Amino acid sequence: MRKRTFLIFVAYIWSKTLLGLTFHPLMAVRLVTRRPILLPVIFSPIIGLIAFFVFGRIGAFLLDFYGSQRELIAIFLSTVLISILFWQALLIYLLINFLIALWKK
């Protein structure tokens, strides 16, 4: 398989699994436990959180907001932070439960 074809294939599988984790986390985590090569996709919210902080620091350096705009941005960013953390916690919880069930078999 050529390099470009492989990258397209990996991007397709990653985005398909990530969409599954977003809309149907139970079925997607079950799929990941059956195919352990997809395990890094479970930790993609952490990757997103790191990118979130990097872009936040760049935005804080380039843009200045005052008054109510600053408060609205703070509320939005804190909501995104909390939701990403809860989403990651749910995925790790489901992964641990499926792995324990798989090992007990």
Secondary structure, DSSP 8 states (H G I E B T S, - for coil): --HHHHHHHHHHHHHHHHHHHHH-HHHHHHHHHHSGGGHHHHTHHHHHHHHHHHHHHHHHHH----THHHHHHHHHHHHHHHHHHHHHHHHHHHHHHHHHHHHH-
